[in-house]
């Protein structure tokens, strides 16, 4: 068994990206849009990555972030900036969070409490322009659960339009399918600024799922024998509901169990043991 002293087999498997068509479309699509904008000196593009929890949004963000950080490190002081929306986000807190991530003197000197939202908007625009290539805004779906203001979603739309107009940077919105509601209330100008929407799925029990399981086993074969997976693709779908986070949790736990037994091959028994640990309610049913 090929086991590294510094990293367990389960960790190696966990670090792999589960490739599938929709994921590749999202990552490569965003990267191509960013690169085209930089080559033509017309970045200023809006993109959306949408999917339920466990579909790979965070993994996609990380892969795009690593690419942009590496490719544009010499061109921007902060190639990628990541911020999040929460149920407590206000326009002012959104702006101050961005300034904080950029270590802006206003934040460091702790004088931002006296600044209006309009003043903060101008500070953020100046801080982003020419310094940041791509801004990720994660958990955007939470604009609809805002505890501070019922109409925050509408304010958010206006704020993002200002950022795109004033900074000419790429903005990638990330969230659940509730993002569709945001586009339903958005005006035509906002929608035309976000023409590229990439959706990450919960898998049905179809050819895409079979290809995913086959690919998972194939790309892992240099690390560990997962040949038990393809013949059991129906059961794996039944247990996980086609959710990649559930699939990953199940398989990493099973591989860890096999590794603790010093086995060089995953068995159905390991998967059943992992099921009892990860999904005890399912096993009790």
C-alpha positions in Angstrom: 0.0 0.0 0.0 1.4 3.4 -1.1 1.1 5.4 2.1 2.9 8.7 2.5 4.4 9.5 5.9 2.9 13.0 5.8 -0.5 12.4 4.4 -3.0 9.5 4.9 -4.6 7.7 2.0 -8.0 9.0 3.1 -6.7 12.6 3.0 -5.2 12.1 -0.4 -8.6 10.8 -1.7 -10.3 13.7 0.1 -8.0 16.2 -1.7 -9.1 14.9 -5.1 -11.7 16.9 -7.1 -14.6 14.8 -8.3 -14.7 15.7 -12.0 -18.0 15.9 -13.9 -19.3 17.9 -16.9 -21.2 20.6 -15.0 -18.2 21.2 -12.7 -15.8 21.5 -15.6 -18.2 23.9 -17.4 -18.4 26.1 -14.3 -14.6 26.2 -13.6 -13.4 26.4 -17.2 -16.3 28.8 -18.1 -15.4 31.3 -15.4 -11.6 31.0 -16.2 -12.2 31.5 -19.9 -14.4 34.6 -19.3 -11.8 36.1 -17.0 -8.9 35.4 -19.4 -10.8 36.8 -22.4 -11.7 40.0 -20.5 -8.1 40.5 -19.5 -6.8 39.9 -23.0 -9.2 42.3 -24.5 -8.9 44.8 -21.7 -12.7 44.4 -21.0 -13.1 42.4 -17.8 -16.2 43.8 -16.1 -18.1 40.6 -16.4 -20.6 39.1 -14.1 -20.8 35.3 -13.6 -22.9 33.1 -11.4 -22.2 29.7 -9.8 -25.4 28.1 -8.5 -26.1 24.9 -6.7 -27.6 23.2 -3.6 -25.4 22.6 -0.6 -22.9 19.8 -1.3 -22.7 20.2 -5.1 -19.1 21.6 -5.2 -19.5 25.4 -5.2 -16.7 25.9 -2.6 -14.4 23.5 -4.5 -15.0 25.4 -7.7 -14.3 28.7 -6.0 -11.0 27.4 -4.7 -9.9 26.0 -8.1 -10.7 29.3 -9.9 -9.1 31.3 -7.1 -5.9 29.3 -7.3 -5.7 29.8 -11.1 -6.4 33.5 -11.0 -4.0 34.1 -8.1 -1.2 32.3 -10.0 -1.9 33.8 -13.5 -2.4 37.4 -12.4 -0.1 37.7 -9.4 2.1 40.2 -11.1 -0.7 42.3 -12.5 -2.8 42.8 -9.4 -1.9 43.2 -5.8 -4.9 41.1 -4.8 -5.9 39.0 -7.9 -8.8 37.4 -6.1 -10.9 38.7 -3.2 -13.6 36.5 -1.5 -16.4 37.9 0.7 -19.7 36.5 2.0 -23.2 37.6 2.6 -25.0 36.6 5.8 -28.4 37.3 7.3 -26.9 40.2 9.2 -25.1 41.9 6.3 -25.8 45.5 5.6 -24.6 47.7 2.8 -22.1 49.3 5.2 -20.8 46.0 6.6 -20.5 44.6 3.1 -18.2 47.5 2.1 -16.2 47.5 5.4 -15.6 43.7 5.1 -14.1 44.3 1.6 -12.0 47.1 2.9 -10.9 45.0 5.8 -9.8 42.1 3.5 -7.7 44.7 1.6 -6.2 46.1 4.8 -7.4 49.5 3.9 -6.1 52.3 6.2 -9.7 53.4 7.0 -10.3 50.0 8.6 -6.9 49.8 10.2 -7.4 53.2 11.8 -10.9 52.2 13.0 -12.6 55.4 11.8 -15.1 53.7 9.5 -18.0 54.0 11.9 -18.5 57.6 11.0 -18.5 56.9 7.2 -21.7 56.9 5.2 -22.6 54.0 2.8 -21.9 56.4 -0.2 -18.5 57.3 1.1 -17.7 53.6 1.7 -18.9 52.8 -1.8 -16.4 55.3 -3.3 -13.6 53.9 -1.0 -14.3 50.3 -2.1 -14.5 51.2 -5.8 -11.1 52.9 -5.6 -9.6 50.1 -3.5 -10.8 47.4 -6.0 -10.1 49.2 -9.3 -6.7 48.2 -10.7 -5.9 46.1 -7.6 -8.4 43.2 -7.7 -9.1 41.1 -10.8 -12.0 39.0 -9.5 -14.4 39.4 -6.6 -16.2 36.3 -5.3 -19.4 37.0 -3.3 -20.5 33.7 -1.6 -23.7 32.8 0.1 -25.6 35.4 -2.0 -28.9 33.5 -1.4 -28.9 34.9 2.1 -29.9 38.3 0.8 -33.5 37.0 1.2 -33.1 36.1 4.9 -31.6 39.4 5.9 -32.6 40.3 9.5 -31.6 44.0 9.2 -33.8 45.1 6.2 -36.5 43.3 4.3 -35.6 45.0 1.1 -31.9 44.2 1.3 -32.1 42.1 -1.9 -33.1 45.2 -3.9 -30.3 47.2 -2.2 -27.8 44.4 -3.0 -28.7 44.5 -6.7 -28.1 48.3 -6.9 -24.8 47.9 -5.0 -23.5 45.2 -7.4 -24.4 47.3 -10.4 -22.4 50.2 -9.0 -19.4 48.0 -8.3 -19.4 46.6 -11.9 -19.8 50.1 -13.3 -17.3 51.8 -11.1 -14.5 49.2 -10.9 -14.5 47.2 -14.2 -13.6 44.0 -12.3 -15.0 40.5 -12.6 -17.7 39.6 -10.1 -18.8 36.0 -9.4 -21.9 35.5 -7.4 -22.2 32.1 -5.6 -25.2 30.6 -4.0 -28.1 28.1 -3.9 -30.9 28.0 -6.5 -32.6 30.7 -4.5 -30.4 33.0 -6.6 -33.1 32.6 -9.2 -35.3 34.8 -7.1 -32.7 37.5 -7.2 -32.7 37.5 -11.0 -36.5 37.5 -11.0 -36.6 40.9 -9.2 -33.5 42.3 -11.0 -33.9 44.7 -13.9 -32.8 44.0 -17.4 -29.5 46.0 -16.9 -28.5 43.7 -14.0 -29.4 40.5 -15.9 -27.4 41.5 -18.9 -24.4 42.1 -16.7 -24.6 38.5 -15.5 -25.1 36.5 -18.7 -23.1 33.5 -17.6 -24.9 31.2 -15.1 -23.3 27.9 -14.2 -25.4 25.3 -12.3 -23.9 22.5 -10.3 -26.4 19.6 -9.9 -27.7 17.1 -7.4 -27.2 14.0 -9.5 -30.1 11.9 -10.7 -29.5 8.1 -11.1 -28.5 8.3 -14.7 -25.5 8.1 -17.0 -23.9 11.2 -15.5 -23.9 9.5 -12.1 -22.4 6.3 -13.5 -19.7 8.3 -15.2 -19.0 10.2 -12.0 -18.6 7.0 -10.0 -16.4 5.4 -12.7 -14.3 8.5 -12.9 -13.9 8.6 -9.1 -12.6 5.0 -9.0 -10.4 5.5 -12.0 -8.7 8.7 -10.9 -8.0 7.2 -7.4 -6.5 4.0 -8.6 -2.9 5.2 -8.2 -3.7 6.0 -4.5 -6.1 3.2 -3.5 -8.2 0.5 -5.1 -11.9 1.7 -5.3 -13.0 -0.8 -7.9 -15.9 -1.8 -5.6 -17.6 1.5 -6.4 -18.7 1.2 -10.1 -20.7 -2.1 -9.6 -22.5 -0.5 -6.7 -23.5 2.8 -8.3 -27.2 2.3 -7.6 -26.7 1.7 -3.9 -24.3 4.7 -3.7 -27.0 6.9 -5.2 -29.7 5.6 -2.9 -27.5 6.3 0.2 -26.3 9.7 -0.9 -29.2 11.0 -2.9 -26.7 12.1 -5.6 -25.2 14.7 -3.3 -21.4 15.0 -3.8 -20.8 16.1 -0.2 -22.6 13.0 1.1 -20.7 10.8 -1.3 -17.4 12.3 -0.3 -18.1 11.9 3.4 -19.1 8.3 3.0 -16.2 7.3 0.8 -13.5 9.1 2.9 -14.8 7.5 6.0 -14.8 4.0 4.3 -11.3 4.5 3.0 -10.1 5.6 6.5 -11.6 2.4 7.9 -9.8 0.3 5.3 -6.6 2.1 5.9 -6.8 1.5 9.7 -7.1 -2.2 8.9 -4.1 -1.9 6.6 -6.0 -3.0 3.6 -5.1 -2.1 0.1 -8.6 -2.3 -1.3 -12.0 -0.9 -0.4 -14.7 -3.4 0.3 -18.5 -3.3 0.6 -18.1 -4.0 4.3 -16.1 -0.9 4.7 -18.8 1.1 3.0 -21.5 -0.4 5.2 -19.4 0.4 8.3 -19.0 4.0 7.1 -22.7 4.2 6.4 -23.4 3.4 10.1 -21.1 6.2 11.1 -22.0 8.9 8.6 -25.7 8.2 8.1 -26.8 6.3 11.3 -30.5 7.2 10.8 -30.5 5.7 7.3 -29.0 2.5 8.5 -31.5 2.2 11.3 -34.5 2.6 8.9 
